[in-house]
Amino acid sequence: MSQTIREGEPVRFSLASSSPLPPGLSAHTAHVLEGACSDTSIIEPSVAGLFTRSFLGRARKKLDRDWLREELRGPALALRVDAALLTGEMATDGPALVVTDVDSTFIANEVIEMLAAAAGSEEQVRDITTRAMAGELDFAGSLTERVATLGGVQATVFEEAAQSVIVHQGARELVAAVHAHGGIFGLVSGGFHEVVDRFAYPLGVDRILANRLEVAGGRLTGRTRGPIIDRAAKAQALTHWAETLDVPLDRTVAVGDGANDLGMMEIAGLSVAFCAKPVVLESADSAITSPRLDILIALLGWDAVS
């Protein structure tokens, strides 16, 4: 998105923490925004267990978005307070489409490692996953290598894995809040439909894109079916869903933790680094450092849905 904030454009900066907000941080945020924006107002979104503050104003003049983001976000992160900078319609109306990664983002697990445990290759697969998420390995090649270790595992492993998935705190509440504001919630995953669909659709998720595993004779073959969902495919999914829903990219949110999420995060109106690798945190508009997805509700300036 544009790195320039136009004169008169809405600007929102939000803070959220499970501990009381440091008074100095609130004062610094107010000082910076009152200098850069006019008609600044403050609300405190209501999300259970969080201390929140959201500042909204209009740019007094043309502003450099990167400068403003770092001027506000740097002190917040240093104090372990989660923060987000929103501009334009996103600042006033929020998103119409929210898309998140799955493994280590929507859920606490890495699904392929859960499947690999049944194959006795969990340690090998975990090492490859870690390097791929840090951007050290090509994702498609690393996925092929990891899936190959699953050959021979019974297909009953899908249901077993789905029942063991730990959905991150606040995931259900985030989906409900997006729906309450008229939006659509989607998941894009380097994992697998055979597991993701089983826990995501019951939570109200609207769209899912993931890899598919080949099964023959009731056992995994060690190969995938169809295109591999990599960095480019995730970005294409966000773009396609936005087009079909008639949602401008400026009204989309992309949430991720690894290097293969950067493509969709780069084109979204708001990019959110969720307990993310350094390469992701550096480039994101906003940062969530605690494993709670309902923090995003507060950062959007919304109240949680009861």
C-alpha beads as a LAMMPS data file, in Angstrom:
LAMMPS data file: protein, C-alpha beads

306 atoms
305 bonds

1 atom types
1 bond types

-500.0 500.0 xlo xhi
-500.0 500.0 ylo yhi
-500.0 500.0 zlo zhi

Masses

1 110.0

Atoms # bond

1 1 1 0.000 0.000 0.000
2 1 1 1.030 3.642 -0.297
3 1 1 3.780 4.742 2.092
4 1 1 2.370 8.283 2.118
5 1 1 -0.492 9.353 4.357
6 1 1 -2.426 12.123 2.622
7 1 1 -3.467 15.373 4.290
8 1 1 -6.867 14.854 5.915
9 1 1 -6.618 11.047 5.774
10 1 1 -7.916 9.209 8.882
11 1 1 -5.193 7.763 11.108
12 1 1 -5.734 5.311 13.982
13 1 1 -3.103 3.972 16.347
14 1 1 -4.156 1.346 18.863
15 1 1 -2.512 -0.228 21.906
16 1 1 -3.413 -3.432 23.740
17 1 1 -1.832 -5.346 26.602
18 1 1 -2.741 -7.888 29.263
19 1 1 -1.062 -5.513 31.766
20 1 1 -1.969 -1.869 32.459
21 1 1 -0.654 0.426 29.741
22 1 1 2.459 2.358 30.855
23 1 1 1.412 6.005 31.441
24 1 1 4.499 7.240 29.613
25 1 1 3.577 5.251 26.517
26 1 1 0.062 6.676 26.378
27 1 1 1.470 10.170 26.829
28 1 1 4.057 9.635 24.072
29 1 1 1.421 8.257 21.700
30 1 1 -0.921 11.166 22.348
31 1 1 1.917 13.678 21.873
32 1 1 3.022 12.198 18.522
33 1 1 -0.505 11.871 17.144
34 1 1 -1.671 15.292 18.309
35 1 1 1.340 16.753 16.538
36 1 1 0.639 14.845 13.333
37 1 1 -3.172 14.813 13.375
38 1 1 -6.106 17.076 14.094
39 1 1 -9.396 16.236 15.814
40 1 1 -7.777 13.432 17.806
41 1 1 -10.149 11.322 19.906
42 1 1 -9.500 8.391 22.240
43 1 1 -11.557 5.282 22.986
44 1 1 -10.864 2.145 25.011
45 1 1 -12.144 -0.925 23.137
46 1 1 -13.673 -3.567 25.401
47 1 1 -11.953 -6.956 25.121
48 1 1 -11.946 -9.206 28.187
49 1 1 -8.594 -9.388 29.937
50 1 1 -6.986 -6.562 27.948
51 1 1 -6.054 -2.972 28.675
52 1 1 -6.653 -0.987 25.496
53 1 1 -6.471 2.487 24.018
54 1 1 -7.197 3.601 20.454
55 1 1 -6.348 7.066 19.123
56 1 1 -8.113 8.384 15.994
57 1 1 -7.432 11.606 14.100
58 1 1 -6.832 13.113 10.646
59 1 1 -3.426 13.894 9.200
60 1 1 -2.628 17.607 9.380
61 1 1 -0.334 17.300 6.334
62 1 1 1.226 14.650 4.127
63 1 1 3.035 12.136 6.353
64 1 1 5.573 9.382 5.771
65 1 1 3.784 6.219 6.866
66 1 1 6.965 4.323 7.786
67 1 1 8.193 7.206 9.946
68 1 1 4.904 7.480 11.812
69 1 1 4.663 3.714 12.294
70 1 1 8.120 3.442 13.833
71 1 1 7.710 6.620 15.906
72 1 1 4.618 5.042 17.494
73 1 1 5.273 1.315 17.329
74 1 1 8.908 1.301 18.464
75 1 1 8.240 2.461 22.035
76 1 1 5.203 0.168 22.304
77 1 1 7.144 -2.946 21.327
78 1 1 10.005 -1.989 23.620
79 1 1 7.479 -2.003 26.473
80 1 1 5.903 -5.282 25.276
81 1 1 2.634 -3.578 24.325
82 1 1 0.945 -4.725 21.104
83 1 1 0.174 -1.991 18.604
84 1 1 -1.264 -1.236 15.168
85 1 1 -1.255 1.718 12.772
86 1 1 -4.332 1.973 10.519
87 1 1 -5.058 4.603 7.886
88 1 1 -7.830 5.543 5.467
89 1 1 -11.099 3.599 5.540
90 1 1 -9.410 0.882 7.583
91 1 1 -8.956 3.424 10.386
92 1 1 -12.618 4.452 10.470
93 1 1 -14.570 1.435 9.175
94 1 1 -12.239 -1.494 9.829
95 1 1 -11.619 -4.417 7.451
96 1 1 -14.131 -6.165 5.212
97 1 1 -11.884 -9.213 4.782
98 1 1 -9.503 -10.738 7.338
99 1 1 -7.171 -13.534 6.222
100 1 1 -4.826 -15.362 8.570
101 1 1 -2.200 -18.049 8.338
102 1 1 -3.066 -21.239 10.219
103 1 1 -0.080 -23.036 11.767
104 1 1 1.360 -21.098 14.731
105 1 1 -1.087 -18.269 13.964
106 1 1 -4.743 -19.355 14.069
107 1 1 -3.649 -22.470 15.963
108 1 1 -0.738 -23.166 18.300
109 1 1 0.327 -26.289 16.400
110 1 1 2.192 -27.066 13.196
111 1 1 -0.118 -29.605 11.550
112 1 1 2.596 -31.282 9.508
113 1 1 4.549 -31.952 12.689
114 1 1 1.455 -33.556 14.201
115 1 1 1.179 -35.837 11.174
116 1 1 4.931 -36.508 11.238
117 1 1 4.679 -37.703 14.842
118 1 1 2.643 -40.634 13.539
119 1 1 5.356 -41.351 10.967
120 1 1 8.233 -41.103 13.431
121 1 1 9.736 -38.138 11.545
122 1 1 8.618 -35.276 13.818
123 1 1 12.101 -34.049 14.765
124 1 1 13.298 -34.017 11.160
125 1 1 10.147 -32.237 9.978
126 1 1 10.286 -29.663 12.800
127 1 1 13.819 -28.662 11.833
128 1 1 12.848 -28.189 8.173
129 1 1 9.712 -26.226 9.149
130 1 1 11.679 -23.863 11.370
131 1 1 14.177 -23.106 8.612
132 1 1 11.432 -22.622 6.000
133 1 1 9.453 -20.203 8.204
134 1 1 12.600 -18.163 8.808
135 1 1 13.026 -17.809 5.043
136 1 1 16.117 -20.012 4.877
137 1 1 14.547 -22.654 2.608
138 1 1 12.272 -22.606 -0.435
139 1 1 8.811 -23.382 0.931
140 1 1 7.619 -25.631 -1.908
141 1 1 10.773 -27.725 -1.836
142 1 1 10.708 -27.978 1.940
143 1 1 7.054 -29.056 1.906
144 1 1 7.753 -31.812 -0.620
145 1 1 10.623 -33.034 1.560
146 1 1 8.500 -33.031 4.711
147 1 1 5.458 -34.677 3.116
148 1 1 7.660 -37.471 1.752
149 1 1 8.289 -38.605 5.334
150 1 1 4.541 -39.230 5.803
151 1 1 4.318 -42.084 3.291
152 1 1 2.543 -45.132 4.711
153 1 1 0.737 -43.362 7.575
154 1 1 -2.940 -44.339 7.891
155 1 1 -5.437 -41.677 6.815
156 1 1 -7.139 -41.901 10.221
157 1 1 -4.336 -39.570 11.353
158 1 1 -6.328 -36.611 9.942
159 1 1 -9.139 -36.897 12.485
160 1 1 -6.690 -37.640 15.294
161 1 1 -4.695 -34.498 14.462
162 1 1 -7.812 -32.316 14.156
163 1 1 -8.989 -33.395 17.601
164 1 1 -5.586 -32.472 19.062
165 1 1 -5.368 -29.010 17.499
166 1 1 -5.127 -26.139 19.975
167 1 1 -6.866 -23.060 18.576
168 1 1 -5.247 -19.882 19.832
169 1 1 -7.095 -17.922 22.511
170 1 1 -9.437 -15.379 20.992
171 1 1 -9.713 -17.061 17.574
172 1 1 -13.445 -17.735 17.902
173 1 1 -14.010 -14.207 19.229
174 1 1 -12.077 -12.669 16.330
175 1 1 -14.139 -14.558 13.745
176 1 1 -17.333 -13.441 15.517
177 1 1 -16.187 -9.798 15.648
178 1 1 -15.349 -9.767 11.931
179 1 1 -18.790 -11.176 11.145
180 1 1 -20.484 -8.691 13.493
181 1 1 -18.918 -5.868 11.472
182 1 1 -20.105 -7.366 8.181
183 1 1 -16.755 -8.877 7.185
184 1 1 -15.528 -12.226 5.855
185 1 1 -12.904 -14.392 7.577
186 1 1 -10.526 -16.623 5.641
187 1 1 -7.644 -18.988 6.348
188 1 1 -4.692 -19.693 4.061
189 1 1 -2.428 -22.536 5.034
190 1 1 0.716 -24.327 4.031
191 1 1 -0.923 -27.171 5.955
192 1 1 -3.680 -29.447 4.723
193 1 1 -7.413 -29.269 4.023
194 1 1 -7.813 -32.766 5.452
195 1 1 -7.084 -31.380 8.931
196 1 1 -7.820 -27.637 8.730
197 1 1 -11.386 -28.013 7.417
198 1 1 -12.325 -30.234 10.364
199 1 1 -11.700 -27.588 13.043
200 1 1 -12.070 -24.318 11.100
201 1 1 -15.526 -24.543 9.548
202 1 1 -17.210 -25.272 12.918
203 1 1 -15.674 -22.004 14.195
204 1 1 -17.432 -20.035 11.439
205 1 1 -14.494 -19.535 9.072
206 1 1 -15.849 -18.533 5.634
207 1 1 -12.976 -19.357 3.236
208 1 1 -10.100 -21.875 3.432
209 1 1 -7.194 -22.533 1.087
210 1 1 -4.666 -25.244 1.973
211 1 1 -2.645 -28.070 0.470
212 1 1 -4.112 -31.502 -0.141
213 1 1 -2.458 -34.830 0.630
214 1 1 -2.639 -37.822 -1.663
215 1 1 -4.147 -40.978 -0.144
216 1 1 -4.253 -44.463 -1.665
217 1 1 -5.577 -47.600 -0.009
218 1 1 -6.294 -45.727 3.188
219 1 1 -2.699 -44.556 3.617
220 1 1 -0.766 -41.380 2.770
221 1 1 1.476 -41.764 -0.267
222 1 1 4.001 -39.120 0.786
223 1 1 2.873 -36.756 -1.975
224 1 1 0.546 -33.752 -2.266
225 1 1 -2.297 -33.291 -4.764
226 1 1 -2.684 -30.113 -6.791
227 1 1 -0.791 -26.832 -6.500
228 1 1 1.366 -26.204 -3.447
229 1 1 0.128 -23.326 -1.300
230 1 1 3.230 -21.197 -0.957
231 1 1 3.930 -17.489 -0.480
232 1 1 2.630 -16.558 -3.941
233 1 1 -0.500 -18.707 -3.610
234 1 1 -1.407 -17.069 -0.290
235 1 1 -1.148 -13.618 -1.860
236 1 1 -3.211 -14.767 -4.841
237 1 1 -5.901 -16.141 -2.499
238 1 1 -6.227 -12.842 -0.657
239 1 1 -6.425 -10.960 -3.962
240 1 1 -8.962 -13.400 -5.457
241 1 1 -11.216 -13.396 -2.398
242 1 1 -11.119 -9.595 -2.252
243 1 1 -12.057 -9.356 -5.941
244 1 1 -14.926 -11.839 -5.697
245 1 1 -16.263 -10.078 -2.597
246 1 1 -15.784 -6.620 -4.179
247 1 1 -13.516 -5.596 -1.300
248 1 1 -10.694 -3.120 -2.010
249 1 1 -7.280 -4.341 -0.848
250 1 1 -7.110 -1.300 1.433
251 1 1 -9.923 -2.934 3.463
252 1 1 -8.135 -6.280 3.911
253 1 1 -6.065 -7.604 6.814
254 1 1 -3.392 -10.308 6.524
255 1 1 -2.079 -12.017 9.656
256 1 1 0.979 -14.262 9.671
257 1 1 4.132 -15.368 11.433
258 1 1 6.488 -16.751 8.779
259 1 1 8.313 -15.782 5.597
260 1 1 5.735 -17.495 3.384
261 1 1 3.102 -15.048 4.717
262 1 1 4.976 -11.954 3.536
263 1 1 3.429 -11.931 0.043
264 1 1 -0.131 -11.500 1.289
265 1 1 0.992 -9.148 4.049
266 1 1 2.688 -6.848 1.535
267 1 1 -0.528 -6.286 -0.453
268 1 1 -3.046 -6.126 2.414
269 1 1 -4.348 -2.860 3.794
270 1 1 -3.106 -3.918 7.237
271 1 1 -0.377 -6.472 7.881
272 1 1 -0.216 -8.088 11.310
273 1 1 2.836 -9.948 12.619
274 1 1 1.560 -12.572 15.065
275 1 1 4.227 -13.934 17.445
276 1 1 6.295 -13.647 14.301
277 1 1 9.784 -14.339 13.014
278 1 1 12.029 -11.227 12.901
279 1 1 11.807 -10.998 9.099
280 1 1 8.018 -10.648 9.401
281 1 1 7.979 -8.330 12.411
282 1 1 10.286 -5.846 10.695
283 1 1 7.938 -5.230 7.775
284 1 1 4.482 -5.479 9.378
285 1 1 2.178 -2.536 10.115
286 1 1 1.221 -4.027 13.457
287 1 1 2.551 -6.510 15.955
288 1 1 0.874 -8.981 18.290
289 1 1 3.458 -10.546 20.585
290 1 1 1.131 -12.538 22.861
291 1 1 -0.637 -15.668 21.532
292 1 1 -4.119 -14.083 21.671
293 1 1 -6.003 -13.379 18.463
294 1 1 -8.620 -11.251 20.204
295 1 1 -5.889 -8.630 20.614
296 1 1 -6.546 -7.842 16.950
297 1 1 -10.140 -6.922 17.836
298 1 1 -8.859 -4.168 20.123
299 1 1 -6.201 -3.021 17.658
300 1 1 -8.943 -2.488 15.066
301 1 1 -10.725 -0.233 17.568
302 1 1 -13.583 -2.717 18.049
303 1 1 -15.272 -4.181 21.107
304 1 1 -15.391 -7.951 21.441
305 1 1 -18.753 -9.570 20.669
306 1 1 -20.397 -11.040 23.750

Bonds

1 1 1 2
2 1 2 3
3 1 3 4
4 1 4 5
5 1 5 6
6 1 6 7
7 1 7 8
8 1 8 9
9 1 9 10
10 1 10 11
11 1 11 12
12 1 12 13
13 1 13 14
14 1 14 15
15 1 15 16
16 1 16 17
17 1 17 18
18 1 18 19
19 1 19 20
20 1 20 21
21 1 21 22
22 1 22 23
23 1 23 24
24 1 24 25
25 1 25 26
26 1 26 27
27 1 27 28
28 1 28 29
29 1 29 30
30 1 30 31
31 1 31 32
32 1 32 33
33 1 33 34
34 1 34 35
35 1 35 36
36 1 36 37
37 1 37 38
38 1 38 39
39 1 39 40
40 1 40 41
41 1 41 42
42 1 42 43
43 1 43 44
44 1 44 45
45 1 45 46
46 1 46 47
47 1 47 48
48 1 48 49
49 1 49 50
50 1 50 51
51 1 51 52
52 1 52 53
53 1 53 54
54 1 54 55
55 1 55 56
56 1 56 57
57 1 57 58
58 1 58 59
59 1 59 60
60 1 60 61
61 1 61 62
62 1 62 63
63 1 63 64
64 1 64 65
65 1 65 66
66 1 66 67
67 1 67 68
68 1 68 69
69 1 69 70
70 1 70 71
71 1 71 72
72 1 72 73
73 1 73 74
74 1 74 75
75 1 75 76
76 1 76 77
77 1 77 78
78 1 78 79
79 1 79 80
80 1 80 81
81 1 81 82
82 1 82 83
83 1 83 84
84 1 84 85
85 1 85 86
86 1 86 87
87 1 87 88
88 1 88 89
89 1 89 90
90 1 90 91
91 1 91 92
92 1 92 93
93 1 93 94
94 1 94 95
95 1 95 96
96 1 96 97
97 1 97 98
98 1 98 99
99 1 99 100
100 1 100 101
101 1 101 102
102 1 102 103
103 1 103 104
104 1 104 105
105 1 105 106
106 1 106 107
107 1 107 108
108 1 108 109
109 1 109 110
110 1 110 111
111 1 111 112
112 1 112 113
113 1 113 114
114 1 114 115
115 1 115 116
116 1 116 117
117 1 117 118
118 1 118 119
119 1 119 120
120 1 120 121
121 1 121 122
122 1 122 123
123 1 123 124
124 1 124 125
125 1 125 126
126 1 126 127
127 1 127 128
128 1 128 129
129 1 129 130
130 1 130 131
131 1 131 132
132 1 132 133
133 1 133 134
134 1 134 135
135 1 135 136
136 1 136 137
137 1 137 138
138 1 138 139
139 1 139 140
140 1 140 141
141 1 141 142
142 1 142 143
143 1 143 144
144 1 144 145
145 1 145 146
146 1 146 147
147 1 147 148
148 1 148 149
149 1 149 150
150 1 150 151
151 1 151 152
152 1 152 153
153 1 153 154
154 1 154 155
155 1 155 156
156 1 156 157
157 1 157 158
158 1 158 159
159 1 159 160
160 1 160 161
161 1 161 162
162 1 162 163
163 1 163 164
164 1 164 165
165 1 165 166
166 1 166 167
167 1 167 168
168 1 168 169
169 1 169 170
170 1 170 171
171 1 171 172
172 1 172 173
173 1 173 174
174 1 174 175
175 1 175 176
176 1 176 177
177 1 177 178
178 1 178 179
179 1 179 180
180 1 180 181
181 1 181 182
182 1 182 183
183 1 183 184
184 1 184 185
185 1 185 186
186 1 186 187
187 1 187 188
188 1 188 189
189 1 189 190
190 1 190 191
191 1 191 192
192 1 192 193
193 1 193 194
194 1 194 195
195 1 195 196
196 1 196 197
197 1 197 198
198 1 198 199
199 1 199 200
200 1 200 201
201 1 201 202
202 1 202 203
203 1 203 204
204 1 204 205
205 1 205 206
206 1 206 207
207 1 207 208
208 1 208 209
209 1 209 210
210 1 210 211
211 1 211 212
212 1 212 213
213 1 213 214
214 1 214 215
215 1 215 216
216 1 216 217
217 1 217 218
218 1 218 219
219 1 219 220
220 1 220 221
221 1 221 222
222 1 222 223
223 1 223 224
224 1 224 225
225 1 225 226
226 1 226 227
227 1 227 228
228 1 228 229
229 1 229 230
230 1 230 231
231 1 231 232
232 1 232 233
233 1 233 234
234 1 234 235
235 1 235 236
236 1 236 237
237 1 237 238
238 1 238 239
239 1 239 240
240 1 240 241
241 1 241 242
242 1 242 243
243 1 243 244
244 1 244 245
245 1 245 246
246 1 246 247
247 1 247 248
248 1 248 249
249 1 249 250
250 1 250 251
251 1 251 252
252 1 252 253
253 1 253 254
254 1 254 255
255 1 255 256
256 1 256 257
257 1 257 258
258 1 258 259
259 1 259 260
260 1 260 261
261 1 261 262
262 1 262 263
263 1 263 264
264 1 264 265
265 1 265 266
266 1 266 267
267 1 267 268
268 1 268 269
269 1 269 270
270 1 270 271
271 1 271 272
272 1 272 273
273 1 273 274
274 1 274 275
275 1 275 276
276 1 276 277
277 1 277 278
278 1 278 279
279 1 279 280
280 1 280 281
281 1 281 282
282 1 282 283
283 1 283 284
284 1 284 285
285 1 285 286
286 1 286 287
287 1 287 288
288 1 288 289
289 1 289 290
290 1 290 291
291 1 291 292
292 1 292 293
293 1 293 294
294 1 294 295
295 1 295 296
296 1 296 297
297 1 297 298
298 1 298 299
299 1 299 300
300 1 300 301
301 1 301 302
302 1 302 303
303 1 303 304
304 1 304 305
305 1 305 306
